[in-house]
């Protein structure tokens, strides 16, 4: 670094003046009529150090103002040489020389003091075409000094108005008063104009011939605002959002801003630092839309109050529109709804809105990664339609894809002048349903979650069942490529864009709906839904016979058995339960031959199948739906052939043959009686050839012997008279009554009728089934006792 030391020859009288200034403030010094400004003469200012005056600034430019950093040399409006030093600090104190080369020069001893009264700055806002006042207080030592207001113009400053101690003065639209009782002087600007905006210095001036010194007390930034439209009321609803657009058809404004009024003023503005990009700031975000010449504001956290959305025309001039935001509570609408759809299908969403906004334009938007709800109507796959019911409209989403998952909002749009806004009332969480995953008790299962490439660096989550409430927790979270908690582990394959969850040693309680989610900002977005169905390890084997009934007992684990769904479905694969394979359920507990009953205390429901058929054999699934969880037990039903229709045929044939046999026997007896009657008409003791009295008759009733549990049965029934020799001389009349069975169990295979020795040879009628077992029932004739 080079240090240039310039030694100036003094050709005129050099005097030194003491100048008092304040840290943080400014000081202005003029030479009066002894040193006029000359554009063609070099100007300089230097500071003494070590006996030499080191140059602070030197210029040969032929301008009316030259400056370097905080130092300026310029020609004031009276044409005199002036020096301005701004933003003073204690290091600026010292002896200075300034002037024109080879001409009059002046030396000053600058003192920089620190005083709470002085050297501060403030901002004053005035309204276009209104009056504005600027007040400055001072200390006692300034009571008898002249009070001035200077205005900064670029790098120079000139006085605007001044007054003597305790006096008032008017200059055009400027008016100044000095109240030395309150140690306060005030400048008022009438009918404020845009050109009046800027930086003002209020302070006092001292004069030590030939130098006039002005020391600032305060630096005042005066902003001129212009309210270009009457206030607009914007209505939002608790738990909702507001998207607002403020149009300012001004070409190339300096900046756009939003501020919230406090006591009629805007103490702090929020500016858009970039164009055509969203910029987040606390509870709202701003977007400088250059093509639409508007400022867009998205309120996430609704707070009532008066806001200004505006533009800076210049550094000290602005235009704004006033917006009064009110937040209401309306019981019309659900705050949060959740819906899910399948890939490739259509999803219909019902959106509620307050009936007070019925005439407004309906709106449906989707939150992006910055939590800004973007209009998606131009996408082509969304359609909105009014509903006949007031306060309701529907949204149809066609050809769903994984990218359609996310957070949406239902709302209504209102426009008033250059202000339009959309009040978003209902948050809609849309998820995509993937194919079901089947896990077997005791085994391992994997749930896969594909995601968009823009979420590669986002934290991933998996949540089970109730994931859309404020009390829901993630089952497992992933903030690195791998994570593990007990039986659950997650792996994120960034290259493939898939993170997977592995569950080891699957349990029945693991069944349910799992949600894949990503963190976007401070919000967890659940976008993909997968149902895990669990098949119990136990397999039931059930046996039955055709035409009979069978019962299947299924246990369940639901905590509220009366409300949980239970069902039995048939099919080789579990998917048949979703494709019309349900035979009976707790909602419809009797369907044809199937019926369902529930034993809640035992935790068992029973399905009964009557009139079994061979085609009933196969694989069944006992299903239990408990709080969104589906748990299944596999059942194998085996139906074998039973007595069935062959029993009925056998019985009918037996009855027919019995009738034929009985008829033949009766016919024989009648003929036999006639023969005996003709041959023994002269005898007193009537007997048959065997000596048996015709009046001696035995009656024997043949009943069914009962049903045996064996599956395949042949039944043989034998009847025969007594063979006791003592009864041979007795006439016998035998009546056999065969009673048909009332059930389907036994078969009658053989019936034999035998007579005494004088009767015709006995004959046997037999019906034999191809069965593996037999039943025997024997009816014997017992001789009648005399």
C-alpha positions in Angstrom: 0.0 0.0 0.0 1.3 3.4 -1.0 0.9 6.4 1.3 0.9 9.6 -0.5 1.9 12.7 1.5 1.1 16.0 -0.1 2.7 19.1 1.3 0.7 22.2 0.4 2.3 25.7 0.4 0.2 28.2 2.2 -0.2 31.4 0.3 -3.0 32.9 2.4 -4.0 33.3 5.9 -4.6 29.9 7.7 -6.7 29.8 10.8 -7.9 26.9 12.9 -11.5 26.4 14.1 -12.8 24.0 16.8 -15.7 21.9 15.6 -17.8 19.8 17.9 -19.7 16.8 16.4 -21.4 13.6 17.6 -20.6 9.9 17.1 -23.0 8.4 14.5 -24.0 11.8 13.2 -22.6 14.1 10.4 -20.9 17.4 10.2 -21.1 20.1 7.5 -18.6 23.0 7.2 -18.8 25.9 4.8 -16.3 28.7 4.1 -18.7 31.6 3.7 -17.8 34.2 1.1 -14.0 33.7 1.6 -13.8 30.4 -0.3 -16.0 29.9 -3.3 -16.2 26.7 -5.3 -14.1 26.4 -8.5 -14.7 23.5 -10.8 -11.4 23.9 -12.6 -9.2 24.0 -9.5 -8.1 20.8 -7.6 -9.8 20.2 -4.3 -8.4 18.3 -1.3 -8.8 17.5 2.3 -6.1 16.1 4.5 -5.6 15.1 8.1 -2.6 15.9 10.2 -0.6 13.0 11.6 3.0 13.1 12.8 3.5 16.8 11.7 2.4 16.1 8.1 -1.0 16.4 6.5 -1.9 13.1 4.9 -4.3 13.2 2.0 -7.8 12.0 2.7 -9.2 13.0 -0.7 -7.8 14.8 -3.7 -9.7 15.5 -6.9 -9.1 17.4 -10.1 -12.5 16.5 -11.5 -14.4 19.4 -12.9 -17.6 18.5 -11.0 -19.7 20.3 -8.4 -19.3 17.3 -6.1 -16.4 15.0 -5.4 -16.4 12.3 -2.8 -14.6 9.3 -1.4 -16.2 7.0 1.1 -17.8 9.1 3.8 -16.1 12.4 2.8 -17.6 14.8 0.3 -16.4 18.2 -1.1 -19.1 20.0 -3.0 -20.5 23.4 -4.0 -23.5 24.4 -1.9 -26.5 26.2 -3.3 -24.9 29.6 -2.4 -21.8 28.6 -4.5 -19.5 28.2 -1.5 -17.0 25.4 -0.8 -18.5 22.8 1.6 -17.3 19.7 3.4 -19.5 16.8 4.5 -18.4 14.0 6.8 -21.1 11.3 7.5 -21.4 8.5 10.1 -18.7 9.9 12.3 -16.8 7.7 14.8 -14.2 8.6 17.5 -11.3 7.7 15.1 -12.4 10.7 12.9 -11.4 13.2 15.5 -8.3 15.3 14.7 -6.9 18.3 12.8 -7.9 18.7 9.2 -7.1 21.1 6.4 -9.2 21.5 3.3 -9.6 23.9 0.4 -8.5 24.6 -3.1 -5.0 24.0 -4.3 -2.8 27.2 -4.1 -5.7 29.2 -2.7 -7.5 29.8 0.5 -7.3 26.9 2.9 -8.9 26.3 6.3 -7.9 24.2 9.3 -10.3 22.7 11.9 -9.9 20.7 15.1 -12.7 18.1 14.9 -13.9 16.7 18.2 -16.2 13.6 18.1 -18.3 13.3 21.3 -20.6 10.4 22.4 -24.0 11.7 23.6 -27.3 9.8 23.9 -29.1 12.8 22.7 -27.4 13.0 19.3 -26.1 11.0 16.4 -29.1 8.7 16.2 -31.4 8.1 13.3 -35.1 7.5 12.8 -37.7 6.8 10.1 -40.7 8.9 9.4 -43.5 8.0 7.1 -45.7 10.6 5.5 -48.7 10.1 3.2 -48.9 11.7 -0.2 -50.8 15.0 -0.2 -50.9 15.0 3.6 -48.9 16.9 6.2 -46.0 15.4 8.0 -44.0 16.6 10.9 -40.4 15.8 12.0 -39.3 16.6 15.5 -35.8 16.7 17.0 -35.0 17.2 20.7 -31.8 18.8 21.9 -29.7 19.4 25.0 -29.5 22.6 27.1 -26.3 23.8 25.5 -28.1 24.1 22.2 -30.9 26.4 23.5 -29.3 29.5 22.0 -28.1 28.0 18.7 -29.8 28.3 15.4 -31.8 25.2 14.4 -31.5 23.8 10.9 -32.9 21.1 8.6 -30.6 19.9 5.9 -31.5 17.5 3.1 -29.1 15.0 1.7 -28.9 15.0 -2.1 -26.7 12.2 -3.3 -23.3 13.1 -1.7 -24.0 16.7 -0.8 -26.4 18.4 1.6 -28.1 21.8 1.6 -30.3 23.5 4.2 -34.0 23.3 3.7 -35.2 25.7 6.5 -33.8 27.2 9.7 -34.9 29.3 12.6 -33.3 31.4 15.3 -33.5 30.2 18.9 -37.1 30.1 20.1 -38.5 31.4 16.8 -40.7 30.1 14.0 -40.1 30.4 10.3 -41.8 29.4 7.1 -40.2 28.7 3.7 -42.6 27.6 0.9 -44.4 24.4 2.1 -41.9 24.0 5.0 -42.6 25.4 8.5 -40.2 25.2 11.5 -40.8 26.0 15.2 -38.4 26.0 18.1 -39.9 25.3 21.6 -37.0 26.1 23.9 -39.1 25.2 26.9 -39.4 21.6 25.7 -36.0 21.7 24.1 -37.7 20.6 20.9 -37.8 21.9 17.4 -40.1 20.6 14.6 -40.3 20.9 10.9 -43.7 20.4 9.2 -44.1 19.7 5.4 -47.4 20.7 4.0 -49.0 18.8 1.1 -46.3 16.2 1.0 -45.1 15.3 -2.5 -43.0 12.3 -3.7 -40.0 14.6 -4.2 -40.0 15.4 -0.5 -39.0 11.9 0.5 -35.3 11.4 1.4 -32.7 11.8 4.2 -32.8 14.9 6.4 -30.4 16.1 9.0 -31.8 18.1 11.9 -29.2 19.9 14.0 -27.6 23.1 15.2 -25.2 25.5 13.5 -22.3 27.5 15.0 -20.2 30.1 13.3 -16.6 30.8 14.0 -15.5 33.2 11.3 -15.0 32.4 8.6 -16.3 28.8 9.0 -19.9 27.8 9.6 -20.3 24.4 11.3 -23.5 22.4 11.2 -23.6 19.4 13.6 -26.4 16.9 13.2 -28.5 15.8 16.2 -30.5 13.2 14.2 -30.6 11.6 10.8 -34.2 11.3 9.6 -35.4 9.0 6.8 -38.6 10.4 5.4 -40.7 8.0 3.3 -43.6 9.1 1.2 -46.4 6.6 0.8 -49.3 6.5 -1.5 -52.4 4.4 -0.8 -53.7 3.7 -4.3 -56.9 1.9 -3.4 -59.5 1.7 -0.6 -59.1 -1.1 1.9 -60.0 -4.6 0.9 -61.3 -7.2 3.3 -59.9 -10.6 3.0 -61.6 -13.5 4.8 -59.8 -16.7 6.0 -60.9 -19.5 8.2 -59.3 -21.2 11.2 -57.0 -24.0 10.2 -56.9 -22.8 6.6 -54.6 -20.8 4.3 -54.9 -17.7 2.1 -53.3 -17.1 -1.3 -53.4 -13.4 -2.1 -52.4 -11.5 -5.3 -51.7 -7.7 -5.3 -51.4 -6.2 -8.7 -49.4 -3.0 -9.2 -49.3 -2.1 -12.9 -46.1 0.0 -12.4 -43.3 -0.6 -14.8 -40.0 -1.7 -13.2 -40.7 -0.9 -9.6 -37.6 -0.8 -7.3 -38.9 -3.6 -5.0 -42.1 -5.2 -3.8 -42.9 -5.6 -0.1 -45.4 -6.7 2.5 -45.8 -5.2 6.0 -48.2 -5.4 8.9 -49.5 -2.2 10.3 -49.0 -1.3 13.9 -50.8 1.8 15.2 -51.3 3.0 11.6 -47.7 2.6 10.5 -45.6 -0.1 9.0 -42.5 -0.4 11.3 -41.0 -3.3 9.3 -41.3 -4.3 5.7 -40.6 -7.7 4.2 -39.1 -7.3 0.7 -38.8 -9.8 -2.2 -35.1 -10.3 -2.6 -35.4 -12.3 -5.8 -37.8 -12.2 -8.7 -40.1 -15.1 -9.8 -39.2 -17.3 -6.9 -40.9 -18.0 -3.6 -39.3 -16.5 -0.6 -40.3 -17.8 2.9 -40.5 -15.4 5.8 -42.1 -16.7 9.0 -45.7 -17.5 8.6 -46.0 -16.3 5.0 -44.2 -16.5 1.7 -43.7 -13.8 -1.0 -43.4 -14.1 -4.8 -42.4 -11.2 -7.1 -44.4 -12.1 -10.3 -42.8 -9.8 -12.9 -44.9 -11.1 -15.8 -48.1 -10.5 -13.9 -46.8 -7.2 -12.3 -48.0 -8.4 -9.0 -46.9 -9.5 -5.5 -48.2 -12.9 -4.5 -48.5 -13.7 -0.8 -49.2 -17.1 0.7 -50.3 -17.0 4.4 -49.7 -20.3 6.2 -50.4 -19.1 9.7 -53.4 -16.9 9.6 -53.3 -13.8 11.8 -55.8 -11.0 11.8 -54.6 -7.5 11.1 -54.1 -4.8 8.5 -51.4 -5.4 5.9 -49.9 -3.4 3.2 -48.8 -5.0 -0.1 -46.8 -2.4 -2.1 -43.9 -1.4 -4.3 -41.0 1.0 -3.8 -41.1 3.6 -6.6 -37.8 5.0 -5.3 -35.7 4.7 -2.2 -38.1 6.9 -0.3 -41.4 6.7 -2.2 -43.8 3.8 -2.2 -47.3 2.8 -3.3 -49.4 0.3 -1.4 -52.7 -1.4 -1.2 -54.3 -1.9 2.2 -55.7 -5.3 3.1 -57.7 -6.1 6.3 -57.3 -9.8 7.0 -60.1 -11.4 9.2 -60.1 -15.0 10.4 -63.4 -16.7 11.1 -64.5 -20.1 12.4 -67.1 -21.8 10.2 -68.4 -25.3 11.3 -69.3 -26.0 7.7 -66.2 -27.8 6.6 -63.9 -30.5 7.7 -60.4 -29.2 8.3 -58.5 -32.3 7.1 -59.7 -35.2 4.9 -57.8 -38.2 3.6 -58.5 -40.1 0.4 -56.7 -42.8 -1.5 -56.9 -44.2 -5.0 -55.4 -46.9 -7.2 -52.9 -46.2 -10.0 -54.6 -45.7 -13.3 -58.0 -45.2 -11.8 -60.2 -42.1 -11.1 -60.6 -40.4 -7.7 -63.5 -38.1 -6.8 -63.1 -35.6 -4.0 -65.9 -33.7 -2.3 -64.9 -30.2 -1.2 -66.9 -28.2 1.3 -66.8 -24.4 1.6 -68.7 -21.8 3.6 -72.0 -20.9 1.9 -71.1 -17.2 2.3 -68.6 -17.8 -0.5 -71.0 -19.6 -2.7 -70.7 -17.2 -5.7 -66.9 -17.3 -5.7 -64.7 -19.2 -8.1 -63.9 -22.8 -6.9 -60.3 -23.6 -6.4 -58.2 -26.7 -6.0 -54.4 -26.6 -5.6 -51.5 -28.8 -4.5 -48.7 -28.0 -2.0 -45.2 -28.1 -3.5 -41.9 -28.8 -1.6 -42.0 -25.3 -0.3 -45.5 -25.8 1.2 -46.9 -23.3 -1.3 -50.3 -24.4 -2.8 -49.9 -24.2 -6.6 -52.7 -23.9 -9.0 -53.0 -27.2 -11.0 -56.0 -26.6 -13.1 -53.9 -26.3 -16.2 -52.6 -29.9 -15.8 -55.6 -31.3 -17.7 -56.3 -34.3 -15.4 -58.4 -32.4 -12.9 -61.9 -31.2 -13.4 -64.1 -29.2 -11.0 -67.9 -29.1 -10.9 -70.5 -27.6 -8.7 -72.7 -29.8 -6.6 -76.5 -29.4 -6.3 -76.0 -29.1 -2.5 -75.0 -25.6 -1.4 -71.5 -25.3 -0.1 -70.1 -28.3 -2.0 -68.2 -28.9 -5.2 -66.4 -32.0 -6.5 -63.0 -32.5 -8.0 -62.2 -35.5 -10.3 -58.7 -36.7 -10.7 -58.2 -39.1 -13.7 -55.5 -41.6 -14.5 -53.9 -41.6 -11.1 -50.1 -41.9 -10.9 -47.7 -42.0 -7.9 -46.8 -38.3 -8.5 -50.5 -37.4 -7.7 -49.9 -38.3 -4.1 -49.5 -35.3 -1.8 -51.3 -32.5 0.1 -54.1 -30.6 -1.7 -56.4 -27.8 -0.6 -60.0 -27.0 -1.5 -60.9 -23.3 -1.5 -62.8 -20.5 -3.2 -61.4 -17.5 -5.0 -62.6 -13.9 -4.7 -61.6 -10.8 -6.6 -62.0 -7.1 -5.7 -60.2 -4.5 -7.9 -56.5 -5.1 -8.0 -56.7 -7.6 -5.1 -57.7 -11.2 -5.6 -57.4 -13.9 -3.0 -58.2 -17.6 -2.5 -59.4 -18.8 0.9 -58.3 -22.4 1.4 -60.6 -24.2 3.8 -59.9 -27.9 3.7 -56.7 -29.8 3.6 -56.8 -33.0 1.5 -54.2 -35.7 1.9 -54.2 -37.9 -1.2 -52.4 -41.2 -1.1 -51.8 -43.9 -3.7 -52.7 -47.5 -2.8 -50.2 -50.1 -3.9 -50.8 -53.8 -4.2 -51.4 -55.7 -1.0 -48.5 -57.5 0.7 -49.1 -60.9 2.3 -47.0 -61.9 5.3 -47.0 -65.3 7.1 -46.8 -65.5 10.8 -43.2 -66.1 11.9 -41.6 -65.3 8.5 -40.2 -62.0 7.2 -41.9 -59.5 4.8 -40.8 -56.4 2.9 -42.8 -53.2 2.1 -41.4 -51.1 -0.7 -41.8 -47.4 -1.0 -40.8 -45.8 -4.4 -40.4 -42.0 -4.3 -39.7 -39.1 -6.7 -36.1 -38.2 -7.3 -36.6 -34.7 -5.8 -37.0 -36.4 -2.4 -33.6 -38.2 -2.5 -32.2 -36.1 0.4 -35.4 -35.9 2.4 -35.9 -37.9 5.5 -38.2 -40.9 5.0 -40.8 -42.3 7.4 -43.1 -45.3 7.7 -46.3 -45.0 9.7 -49.0 -47.6 10.6 -52.7 -47.2 10.6 -53.7 -43.8 12.0 -51.2 -41.5 10.3 -53.2 -38.3 9.7 -53.8 -37.2 13.2 -51.8 -34.9 15.4 -51.0 -37.8 17.8 -49.7 -40.1 15.1 -46.1 -41.3 15.3 -43.8 -42.8 12.7 -43.2 -46.5 13.2 -39.7 -46.0 11.9 -37.9 -43.0 10.5 -34.9 -42.9 8.1 -32.4 -40.1 8.2 -29.5 -42.1 6.9 -29.4 -44.8 4.2 -30.0 -47.5 6.9 -31.9 -47.6 10.2 -33.2 -50.4 12.4 -35.5 -50.7 15.4 -36.1 -54.1 16.9 -38.0 -56.1 14.2 -38.2 -53.2 11.8 -35.4 -52.1 9.5 -35.3 -49.6 6.6 -33.0 -49.2 3.7 -32.9 -46.3 1.2 -31.7 -47.0 -2.3 -31.1 -43.5 -3.6 -30.1 -44.7 -7.0 -33.3 -46.7 -7.6 -35.5 -44.1 -5.7 -36.9 -46.8 -3.4 -36.7 -47.2 0.4 -37.9 -50.5 1.8 -39.1 -51.6 5.2 -38.3 -55.1 6.4 -40.3 -56.8 9.2 -38.8 -59.9 10.7 -40.7 -62.6 12.7 -44.1 -61.3 11.5 -46.9 -61.3 14.1 -50.7 -61.2 13.7 -50.7 -57.7 15.2 -48.4 -56.5 12.4 -51.3 -56.6 10.0 -52.7 -53.2 9.0 -52.2 -50.3 6.6 -48.7 -48.8 6.3 -48.0 -45.4 5.0 -44.8 -44.3 3.3 -43.9 -40.6 3.9 -41.3 -38.0 3.3 -40.5 -34.9 5.3 -41.0 -31.6 3.3 -40.0 -28.7 5.5 -41.7 -29.2 8.8 -44.5 -31.3 7.4 -44.6 -35.1 7.0 -46.3 -36.0 3.7 -47.7 -39.6 3.6 -48.0 -40.5 -0.1 -48.2 -44.3 -0.5 -50.4 -46.8 1.2 -49.7 -50.5 1.4 -51.9 -53.0 3.3 -50.1 -55.9 5.0 -52.3 -59.0 5.4 -51.0 -61.6 7.9 -51.8 -65.4 7.5 -51.6 -67.3 10.7 -49.3 -70.3 11.0 -52.1 -72.6 12.0 -54.0 -74.5 9.2 -57.4 -76.1 10.1 -58.4 -79.5 8.6 -62.2 -80.0 8.6 -64.0 -83.3 7.5 -67.6 -83.8 6.5 -70.0 -86.1 4.6 -72.3 -85.3 1.7 -75.9 -84.2 2.7 -74.8 -83.6 6.3 -73.7 -80.5 8.1 -70.3 -79.3 9.2 -69.0 -76.4 11.5 -65.8 -74.5 11.1 -64.6 -72.7 14.2 -62.3 -69.6 13.7 -60.6 -67.7 16.5 -59.9 -64.0 16.3 -58.0 -61.3 18.3 -60.1 -58.2 17.8 -60.5 -56.0 20.9 -64.1 -55.0 19.9 -65.6 -58.2 18.5 -69.1 -56.8 18.0 -67.9 -54.1 15.5 -65.0 -55.9 13.8 -65.7 -57.7 10.5 -65.5 -61.5 10.3 -66.0 -63.6 7.2 -65.3 -66.9 5.4 -64.2 -66.9 1.8 -63.4 -69.7 -0.6 -60.5 -69.8 -3.0 -57.1 -71.4 -3.5 -55.4 -67.9 -3.2 -56.0 -65.3 -0.6 -56.9 -62.8 -3.3 -60.2 -64.6 -3.8 -61.5 -62.8 -0.7 -61.4 -59.6 -2.7 -63.0 -61.0 -5.8 -66.4 -62.2 -4.7 -65.2 -65.2 -2.9 -66.8 -64.3 0.4 -69.4 -67.0 1.4 -70.7 -65.4 4.6 -69.8 -62.5 6.9 -70.7 -60.9 10.1 -72.5 -58.2 8.1 -74.7 -60.8 6.3 -74.6 -63.8 8.6 -76.7 -66.1 6.6 -76.2 -66.8 2.9 -77.8 -69.9 1.4 -76.3 -73.0 3.1 -73.8 -70.9 5.0 -74.4 -69.2 8.4 -72.1 -67.4 10.8 -72.5 -67.1 14.6 -70.2 -65.3 17.0 -69.1 -66.3 20.5 -67.6 -63.0 21.7 -66.5 -64.2 25.2 -64.6 -67.1 23.7 -63.2 -65.1 20.8 -64.5 -67.5 18.3 -66.9 -67.3 15.4 -68.4 -70.4 13.8 -69.4 -70.9 10.2 -72.0 -73.8 9.6 -72.4 -75.4 6.2 -75.6 -77.5 5.7 -76.4 -80.1 3.1 -72.7 -80.7 2.2 -71.8 -81.3 -1.4 -68.7 -82.7 -2.9 -68.0 -79.4 -4.6 -67.8 -77.8 -1.2 -64.4 -79.4 -0.7 -61.4 -77.0 -1.0 -59.5 -74.2 0.6 -61.3 -71.6 2.7 -60.0 -68.5 4.6 -61.3 -67.4 8.0 -61.0 -63.6 7.8 -60.8 -61.0 10.6 -60.8 -57.3 10.0 -60.0 -55.4 13.1 -59.3 -51.6 12.9 -58.1 -51.9 9.3 -56.1 -55.0 9.9 -56.7 -58.2 8.0 -55.7 -61.5 9.6 -56.5 -64.9 7.9 -56.5 -68.5 8.9 -56.3 -71.2 6.2 -58.9 -73.9 6.3 -59.0 -77.2 4.2 -62.5 -78.7 4.0 -62.7 -82.4 2.9 -66.2 -83.7 1.9 -66.6 -87.5 1.4 -69.5 -89.4 -0.1 -72.1 -90.5 2.4 -75.4 -92.5 2.6 -77.2 -89.9 0.6 -79.8 -90.8 -2.0 -78.9 -94.6 -2.0 -80.5 -94.9 1.4 -83.8 -93.6 0.1 -83.8 -96.0 -2.9 -83.0 -99.0 -0.6 -85.7 -98.2 1.8 -88.3 -97.8 -0.9 -87.3 -101.2 -2.5 -87.4 -102.9 1.0 -90.9 -101.5 1.7 -92.2 -102.7 -1.7 -90.8 -106.2 -1.2 -92.1 -106.4 2.4 -95.6 -105.6 1.1 -95.3 -108.2 -1.7 -94.1 -110.8 0.9 -96.9 -110.0 3.3 -99.5 -110.2 0.6 -98.2 -113.6 -0.5 -98.2 -114.9 3.1 -101.8 -113.7 3.6 -102.9 -115.4 0.4 -101.2 -118.6 1.4 -102.9 -118.6 4.8 -106.3 -118.0 3.4 -105.9 -120.9 1.0 -104.6 -123.1 3.7 -107.6 -122.4 5.9 -110.0 -123.4 3.2 -108.3 -126.7 2.7 -108.4 -127.5 6.4 -112.0 -126.5 6.7 -113.2 -128.9 4.0 -111.3 -131.9 5.4 -112.2 -131.7 9.1 -115.8 -130.7 9.0 -116.8 -133.8 11.1 -114.1 -133.3 13.7 -114.6 -131.6 17.0 -110.9 -130.7 17.6 -109.6 -128.6 14.9 -105.9 -128.6 14.4 -103.4 -128.3 11.6 -101.1 -130.9 10.6 -98.6 -129.9 13.1 -101.0 -129.7 15.9 -100.9 -126.0 16.3 -104.0 -124.1 17.1 -104.9 -121.6 14.4 -105.9 -119.2 17.1 -102.4 -119.0 18.5 -100.8 -116.0 16.9 -97.6 -114.0 17.6 -97.2 -110.4 16.8 -93.6 -109.1 16.4 -92.7 -105.5 15.5 -89.5 -104.9 13.7 -87.9 -101.5 14.5 -84.8 -99.8 13.2 -81.9 -100.7 15.3 -80.3 -97.2 15.3 -77.6 -95.3 13.4 -74.0 -96.2 13.7 -71.3 -93.6 13.3 -69.4 -95.5 10.5 -69.4 -93.7 7.3 -70.3 -96.6 5.0 -72.9 -99.1 6.3 -74.9 -102.1 5.0 -77.9 -103.2 7.2 -79.2 -106.7 7.3 -82.6 -107.5 8.9 -83.6 -111.2 9.4 -87.0 -112.4 10.7 -87.6 -116.1 11.5 -90.2 -118.0 13.6 -89.2 -119.8 16.7 -87.7 -123.3 16.3 -88.6 -124.5 19.7 -89.9 -128.1 19.4 -92.5 -127.6 22.0 -94.2 -125.2 19.7 -94.4 -127.5 16.7 -97.9 -128.7 17.5 -99.3 -125.2 17.8 -100.9 -123.4 14.9 -99.1 -120.2 14.3 -100.2 -116.9 12.8 -97.3 -114.5 12.3 -97.7 -110.7 11.7 -94.6 -108.7 10.9 -94.8 -104.9 11.0 -91.8 -103.2 9.5 -91.5 -99.6 10.7 -89.5 -97.3 8.3 -86.6 -95.4 9.8 -87.0 -91.6 10.4 -83.4 -90.8 9.6 -81.1 -91.5 6.8 -78.7 -93.7 8.6 -79.4 -97.5 8.3 -80.0 -99.7 5.3 -82.2 -102.7 5.2 -80.4 -105.3 3.2 -82.0 -108.7 3.9 -85.5 -109.8 4.9 -86.3 -113.5 5.4 -89.7 -115.1 6.2 -89.7 -118.8 7.4 -92.7 -121.0 8.1 -93.1 -124.2 9.9 -92.2 -127.4 8.2 -95.7 -127.7 6.6 -95.4 -124.4 4.9 -94.0 -123.9 1.5 -90.3 -123.6 1.3 -89.1 -120.3 2.7 -87.7 -117.7 0.3 -85.2 -115.0 0.8 -85.2 -111.5 -0.8 -81.8 -109.7 -0.4 -80.6 -106.2 -1.3 -76.9 -105.8 -0.9 -74.9 -102.5 -1.0 -71.3 -102.3 -1.8 -70.5 -101.2 1.7 -67.7 -102.1 4.0 -69.7 -102.6 7.2 -73.0 -104.0 8.3 -75.7 -103.7 10.8 -77.8 -106.7 11.9 -81.3 -106.7 13.4 -83.0 -110.1 14.0 -86.7 -110.7 14.6 -87.5 -114.2 15.9 -90.9 -115.7 16.3 -91.8 -116.5 19.9 -94.3 -119.3 20.5 -97.5 -118.2 22.1 -98.1 -119.7 25.5 -101.4 -121.4 26.3 
